[in-house]
Amino acid sequence: MNIYVWRHYKRFSSWSMFDEPQIHKDNYMMAEVAVLAESMEEALGILGRDENWNLEEIKRIQPKVIPVDKPAIISSHLTFG
């Protein structure tokens, strides 16, 4: 079992970045989703059940994969001015 974490931050995106992923249907500044699954394919299948997530766009981002069989930092987030 693994935790798959996809995070996308649009702070530095601009109109010049036309190929920027849009992983959620709502307009967002930062989006993150974490899924507990046996494989990435299963995690994507679980995400695909929620129509708010743009599955094809999420596939463009490499997730952070966290195995659950050993201690690890699950999530950290820093925001500076």
N, CA, C and O atoms as a GROMACS GRO file, in nm:
protein
  324
    1MET      N    1   0.085  -0.117   0.000
    1MET     CA    2   0.000   0.000   0.000
    1MET      C    3   0.090   0.124   0.000
    1MET      O    4   0.192   0.127   0.068
    2ASN      N    5   0.051   0.224  -0.076
    2ASN     CA    6   0.124   0.350  -0.083
    2ASN      C    7   0.027   0.467  -0.075
    2ASN      O    8  -0.092   0.452  -0.102
    3ILE      N    9   0.079   0.581  -0.037
    3ILE     CA   10   0.005   0.706  -0.047
    3ILE      C   11   0.062   0.780  -0.167
    3ILE      O   12   0.182   0.803  -0.175
    4TYR      N   13  -0.024   0.816  -0.260
    4TYR     CA   14   0.015   0.890  -0.381
    4TYR      C   15  -0.033   1.034  -0.364
    4TYR      O   16  -0.151   1.059  -0.344
    5VAL      N   17   0.061   1.128  -0.372
    5VAL     CA   18   0.029   1.269  -0.350
    5VAL      C   19   0.061   1.348  -0.476
    5VAL      O   20   0.174   1.352  -0.523
    6TRP      N   21  -0.043   1.412  -0.531
    6TRP     CA   22  -0.025   1.503  -0.644
    6TRP      C   23  -0.047   1.645  -0.592
    6TRP      O   24  -0.145   1.673  -0.524
    7ARG      N   25   0.047   1.735  -0.627
    7ARG     CA   26   0.036   1.874  -0.585
    7ARG      C   27   0.067   1.963  -0.705
    7ARG      O   28   0.164   1.939  -0.777
    8HIS      N   29  -0.015   2.063  -0.725
    8HIS     CA   30   0.011   2.160  -0.831
    8HIS      C   31  -0.010   2.300  -0.775
    8HIS      O   32  -0.111   2.330  -0.712
    9TYR      N   33   0.088   2.384  -0.800
    9TYR     CA   34   0.087   2.521  -0.747
    9TYR      C   35   0.099   2.617  -0.865
    9TYR      O   36   0.195   2.609  -0.942
   10LYS      N   37   0.004   2.706  -0.879
   10LYS     CA   38   0.001   2.797  -0.994
   10LYS      C   39   0.054   2.936  -0.965
   10LYS      O   40   0.033   3.027  -1.045
   11ARG      N   41   0.121   2.956  -0.855
   11ARG     CA   42   0.169   3.090  -0.820
   11ARG      C   43   0.255   3.152  -0.929
   11ARG      O   44   0.245   3.272  -0.955
   12PHE      N   45   0.338   3.073  -0.992
   12PHE     CA   46   0.431   3.127  -1.090
   12PHE      C   47   0.384   3.104  -1.234
   12PHE      O   48   0.458   3.131  -1.328
   13SER      N   49   0.262   3.056  -1.252
   13SER     CA   50   0.213   3.036  -1.389
   13SER      C   51   0.168   3.171  -1.446
   13SER      O   52   0.136   3.265  -1.372
   14SER      N   53   0.167   3.179  -1.575
   14SER     CA   54   0.127   3.302  -1.641
   14SER      C   55   0.064   3.267  -1.776
   14SER      O   56   0.062   3.150  -1.814
   15TRP      N   57   0.015   3.366  -1.846
   15TRP     CA   58  -0.044   3.343  -1.978
   15TRP      C   59   0.058   3.285  -2.075
   15TRP      O   60   0.021   3.224  -2.176
   16SER      N   61   0.186   3.305  -2.046
   16SER     CA   62   0.289   3.250  -2.135
   16SER      C   63   0.307   3.100  -2.116
   16SER      O   64   0.377   3.035  -2.194
   17MET      N   65   0.246   3.044  -2.014
   17MET     CA   66   0.258   2.901  -1.986
   17MET      C   67   0.128   2.830  -2.028
   17MET      O   68   0.055   2.778  -1.944
   18PHE      N   69   0.102   2.828  -2.157
   18PHE     CA   70  -0.023   2.774  -2.208
   18PHE      C   71  -0.040   2.624  -2.180
   18PHE      O   72  -0.153   2.574  -2.178
   19ASP      N   73   0.068   2.554  -2.159
   19ASP     CA   74   0.061   2.410  -2.139
   19ASP      C   75   0.056   2.373  -1.990
   19ASP      O   76   0.078   2.256  -1.956
   20GLU      N   77   0.028   2.468  -1.904
   20GLU     CA   78   0.021   2.444  -1.759
   20GLU      C   79  -0.095   2.349  -1.727
   20GLU      O   80  -0.206   2.370  -1.777
   21PRO      N   81  -0.073   2.245  -1.645
   21PRO     CA   82  -0.183   2.155  -1.610
   21PRO      C   83  -0.293   2.228  -1.532
   21PRO      O   84  -0.266   2.324  -1.461
   22GLN      N   85  -0.413   2.182  -1.546
   22GLN     CA   86  -0.528   2.231  -1.469
   22GLN      C   87  -0.591   2.107  -1.406
   22GLN      O   88  -0.680   2.046  -1.466
   23ILE      N   89  -0.544   2.069  -1.285
   23ILE     CA   90  -0.580   1.938  -1.231
   23ILE      C   91  -0.716   1.933  -1.163
   23ILE      O   92  -0.766   1.823  -1.136
   24HIS      N   93  -0.777   2.047  -1.135
   24HIS     CA   94  -0.909   2.050  -1.071
   24HIS      C   95  -1.001   2.138  -1.153
   24HIS      O   96  -0.957   2.234  -1.216
   25LYS      N   97  -1.129   2.105  -1.152
   25LYS     CA   98  -1.224   2.180  -1.235
   25LYS      C   99  -1.246   2.323  -1.186
   25LYS      O  100  -1.278   2.411  -1.265
   26ASP      N  101  -1.229   2.347  -1.055
   26ASP     CA  102  -1.242   2.483  -1.003
   26ASP      C  103  -1.112   2.559  -1.024
   26ASP      O  104  -1.005   2.500  -1.037
   27ASN      N  105  -1.122   2.691  -1.027
   27ASN     CA  106  -1.003   2.774  -1.036
   27ASN      C  107  -0.933   2.771  -0.901
   27ASN      O  108  -0.998   2.793  -0.798
   28TYR      N  109  -0.806   2.743  -0.898
   28TYR     CA  110  -0.734   2.727  -0.773
   28TYR      C  111  -0.597   2.791  -0.784
   28TYR      O  112  -0.546   2.815  -0.893
   29MET      N  113  -0.536   2.818  -0.668
   29MET     CA  114  -0.398   2.863  -0.664
   29MET      C  115  -0.308   2.743  -0.634
   29MET      O  116  -0.201   2.728  -0.694
   30MET      N  117  -0.351   2.657  -0.539
   30MET     CA  118  -0.277   2.535  -0.510
   30MET      C  119  -0.378   2.422  -0.492
   30MET      O  120  -0.479   2.438  -0.422
   31ALA      N  121  -0.350   2.310  -0.554
   31ALA     CA  122  -0.436   2.193  -0.539
   31ALA      C  123  -0.348   2.075  -0.498
   31ALA      O  124  -0.238   2.058  -0.550
   32GLU      N  125  -0.399   1.996  -0.406
   32GLU     CA  126  -0.328   1.876  -0.363
   32GLU      C  127  -0.430   1.767  -0.336
   32GLU      O  128  -0.536   1.792  -0.279
   33VAL      N  129  -0.396   1.646  -0.379
   33VAL     CA  130  -0.481   1.531  -0.350
   33VAL      C  131  -0.390   1.415  -0.312
   33VAL      O  132  -0.287   1.393  -0.376
   34ALA      N  133  -0.429   1.341  -0.207
   34ALA     CA  134  -0.354   1.225  -0.161
   34ALA      C  135  -0.448   1.105  -0.162
   34ALA      O  136  -0.561   1.112  -0.115
   35VAL      N  137  -0.399   0.994  -0.218
   35VAL     CA  138  -0.482   0.874  -0.233
   35VAL      C  139  -0.406   0.755  -0.177
   35VAL      O  140  -0.288   0.736  -0.208
   36LEU      N  141  -0.472   0.674  -0.096
   36LEU     CA  142  -0.416   0.550  -0.044
   36LEU      C  143  -0.457   0.438  -0.138
   36LEU      O  144  -0.577   0.414  -0.156
   37ALA      N  145  -0.360   0.368  -0.197
   37ALA     CA  146  -0.392   0.265  -0.296
   37ALA      C  147  -0.276   0.166  -0.307
   37ALA      O  148  -0.164   0.194  -0.264
   38GLU      N  149  -0.305   0.051  -0.367
   38GLU     CA  150  -0.204  -0.052  -0.391
   38GLU      C  151  -0.109  -0.014  -0.505
   38GLU      O  152   0.008  -0.052  -0.503
   39SER      N  153  -0.158   0.063  -0.604
   39SER     CA  154  -0.077   0.099  -0.721
   39SER      C  155  -0.120   0.236  -0.770
   39SER      O  156  -0.225   0.288  -0.732
   40MET      N  157  -0.037   0.296  -0.857
   40MET     CA  158  -0.073   0.425  -0.914
   40MET      C  159  -0.199   0.411  -1.000
   40MET      O  160  -0.283   0.501  -1.002
   41GLU      N  161  -0.212   0.299  -1.070
   41GLU     CA  162  -0.331   0.276  -1.153
   41GLU      C  163  -0.457   0.275  -1.067
   41GLU      O  164  -0.559   0.332  -1.105
   42GLU      N  165  -0.450   0.209  -0.951
   42GLU     CA  166  -0.565   0.209  -0.860
   42GLU      C  167  -0.593   0.349  -0.807
   42GLU      O  168  -0.708   0.390  -0.798
   43ALA      N  169  -0.486   0.424  -0.772
   43ALA     CA  170  -0.503   0.560  -0.722
   43ALA      C  171  -0.571   0.647  -0.828
   43ALA      O  172  -0.662   0.724  -0.796
   44LEU      N  173  -0.528   0.635  -0.952
   44LEU     CA  174  -0.592   0.713  -1.060
   44LEU      C  175  -0.737   0.670  -1.080
   44LEU      O  176  -0.822   0.754  -1.110
   45GLY      N  177  -0.765   0.541  -1.064
   45GLY     CA  178  -0.903   0.494  -1.074
   45GLY      C  179  -0.992   0.553  -0.966
   45GLY      O  180  -1.106   0.589  -0.991
   46ILE      N  181  -0.938   0.561  -0.845
   46ILE     CA  182  -1.013   0.622  -0.734
   46ILE      C  183  -1.038   0.769  -0.763
   46ILE      O  184  -1.149   0.819  -0.743
   47LEU      N  185  -0.935   0.840  -0.810
   47LEU     CA  186  -0.952   0.982  -0.846
   47LEU      C  187  -1.054   1.000  -0.958
   47LEU      O  188  -1.130   1.096  -0.959
   48GLY      N  189  -1.055   0.906  -1.052
   48GLY     CA  190  -1.146   0.915  -1.164
   48GLY      C  191  -1.293   0.908  -1.125
   48GLY      O  192  -1.380   0.949  -1.202
   49ARG      N  193  -1.321   0.858  -1.006
   49ARG     CA  194  -1.461   0.853  -0.956
   49ARG      C  195  -1.512   0.990  -0.914
   49ARG      O  196  -1.633   1.010  -0.902
   50ASP      N  197  -1.420   1.083  -0.890
   50ASP     CA  198  -1.457   1.219  -0.849
   50ASP      C  199  -1.442   1.311  -0.970
   50ASP      O  200  -1.329   1.340  -1.011
   51GLU      N  201  -1.551   1.354  -1.026
   51GLU     CA  202  -1.546   1.431  -1.151
   51GLU      C  203  -1.487   1.571  -1.136
   51GLU      O  204  -1.472   1.642  -1.235
   52ASN      N  205  -1.453   1.613  -1.014
   52ASN     CA  206  -1.390   1.744  -0.996
   52ASN      C  207  -1.242   1.743  -1.032
   52ASN      O  208  -1.185   1.848  -1.062
   53TRP      N  209  -1.179   1.625  -1.031
   53TRP     CA  210  -1.038   1.614  -1.065
   53TRP      C  211  -1.024   1.583  -1.213
   53TRP      O  212  -1.092   1.494  -1.264
   54ASN      N  213  -0.936   1.656  -1.281
   54ASN     CA  214  -0.909   1.633  -1.424
   54ASN      C  215  -0.803   1.525  -1.436
   54ASN      O  216  -0.683   1.553  -1.429
   55LEU      N  217  -0.847   1.403  -1.456
   55LEU     CA  218  -0.760   1.288  -1.454
   55LEU      C  219  -0.648   1.295  -1.558
   55LEU      O  220  -0.534   1.262  -1.528
   56GLU      N  221  -0.680   1.337  -1.679
   56GLU     CA  222  -0.577   1.346  -1.783
   56GLU      C  223  -0.470   1.449  -1.748
   56GLU      O  224  -0.354   1.431  -1.781
   57GLU      N  225  -0.508   1.556  -1.681
   57GLU     CA  226  -0.412   1.657  -1.638
   57GLU      C  227  -0.328   1.607  -1.520
   57GLU      O  228  -0.208   1.634  -1.513
   58ILE      N  229  -0.391   1.535  -1.429
   58ILE     CA  230  -0.318   1.479  -1.315
   58ILE      C  231  -0.211   1.382  -1.363
   58ILE      O  232  -0.103   1.376  -1.304
   59LYS      N  233  -0.239   1.307  -1.467
   59LYS     CA  234  -0.142   1.211  -1.520
   59LYS      C  235  -0.015   1.279  -1.571
   59LYS      O  236   0.088   1.213  -1.586
   60ARG      N  237  -0.020   1.408  -1.597
   60ARG     CA  238   0.098   1.482  -1.644
   60ARG      C  239   0.196   1.513  -1.530
   60ARG      O  240   0.310   1.552  -1.555
   61ILE      N  241   0.152   1.497  -1.406
   61ILE     CA  242   0.233   1.531  -1.289
   61ILE      C  243   0.279   1.402  -1.222
   61ILE      O  244   0.199   1.311  -1.198
   62GLN      N  245   0.407   1.394  -1.192
   62GLN     CA  246   0.460   1.278  -1.120
   62GLN      C  247   0.423   1.290  -0.973
   62GLN      O  248   0.459   1.389  -0.909
   63PRO      N  249   0.351   1.193  -0.916
   63PRO     CA  250   0.314   1.204  -0.775
   63PRO      C  251   0.431   1.171  -0.682
   63PRO      O  252   0.526   1.103  -0.720
   64LYS      N  253   0.421   1.221  -0.561
   64LYS     CA  254   0.510   1.176  -0.455
   64LYS      C  255   0.450   1.044  -0.406
   64LYS      O  256   0.331   1.038  -0.376
   65VAL      N  257   0.531   0.940  -0.397
   65VAL     CA  258   0.482   0.809  -0.354
   65VAL      C  259   0.541   0.779  -0.217
   65VAL      O  260   0.663   0.778  -0.199
   66ILE      N  261   0.453   0.756  -0.120
   66ILE     CA  262   0.495   0.733   0.018
   66ILE      C  263   0.450   0.593   0.059
   66ILE      O  264   0.330   0.569   0.073
   67PRO      N  265   0.544   0.499   0.078
   67PRO     CA  266   0.505   0.366   0.125
   67PRO      C  267   0.456   0.374   0.270
   67PRO      O  268   0.507   0.455   0.348
   68VAL      N  269   0.359   0.293   0.304
   68VAL     CA  270   0.304   0.300   0.440
   68VAL      C  271   0.364   0.195   0.533
   68VAL      O  272   0.318   0.179   0.646
   69ASP      N  273   0.466   0.124   0.487
   69ASP     CA  274   0.524   0.019   0.571
   69ASP      C  275   0.647   0.066   0.650
   69ASP      O  276   0.711  -0.015   0.718
   70LYS      N  277   0.680   0.196   0.643
   70LYS     CA  278   0.791   0.248   0.722
   70LYS      C  279   0.765   0.394   0.754
   70LYS      O  280   0.690   0.460   0.682
   71PRO      N  281   0.824   0.446   0.862
   71PRO     CA  282   0.801   0.586   0.900
   71PRO      C  283   0.845   0.682   0.790
   71PRO      O  284   0.948   0.661   0.725
   72ALA      N  285   0.767   0.787   0.771
   72ALA     CA  286   0.799   0.888   0.668
   72ALA      C  287   0.724   1.016   0.697
   72ALA      O  288   0.622   1.016   0.766
   73ILE      N  289   0.775   1.126   0.644
   73ILE     CA  290   0.700   1.251   0.646
   73ILE      C  291   0.592   1.239   0.540
   73ILE      O  292   0.622   1.214   0.424
   74ILE      N  293   0.469   1.255   0.580
   74ILE     CA  294   0.357   1.239   0.486
   74ILE      C  295   0.334   1.367   0.407
   74ILE      O  296   0.315   1.363   0.286
   75SER      N  297   0.338   1.481   0.476
   75SER     CA  298   0.311   1.606   0.406
   75SER      C  299   0.380   1.720   0.477
   75SER      O  300   0.393   1.720   0.599
   76SER      N  301   0.425   1.817   0.401
   76SER     CA  302   0.477   1.941   0.457
   76SER      C  303   0.443   2.052   0.360
   76SER      O  304   0.438   2.031   0.239
   77HIS      N  305   0.421   2.168   0.413
   77HIS     CA  306   0.383   2.282   0.328
   77HIS      C  307   0.438   2.409   0.390
   77HIS      O  308   0.419   2.434   0.509
   78LEU      N  309   0.504   2.488   0.310
   78LEU     CA  310   0.557   2.617   0.354
   78LEU      C  311   0.510   2.725   0.258
   78LEU      O  312   0.511   2.705   0.136
   79THR      N  313   0.468   2.838   0.311
   79THR     CA  314   0.432   2.953   0.228
   79THR      C  315   0.506   3.074   0.283
   79THR      O  316   0.499   3.104   0.402
   80PHE      N  317   0.576   3.142   0.196
   80PHE     CA  318   0.649   3.262   0.236
   80PHE      C  319   0.597   3.380   0.156
   80PHE      O  320   0.574   3.370   0.036
   81GLY      N  321   0.578   3.494   0.226
   81GLY     CA  322   0.533   3.621   0.173
   81GLY      C  323   0.510   3.624   0.032
   81GLY      O  324   0.472   3.728  -0.022
   0.00000   0.00000   0.00000
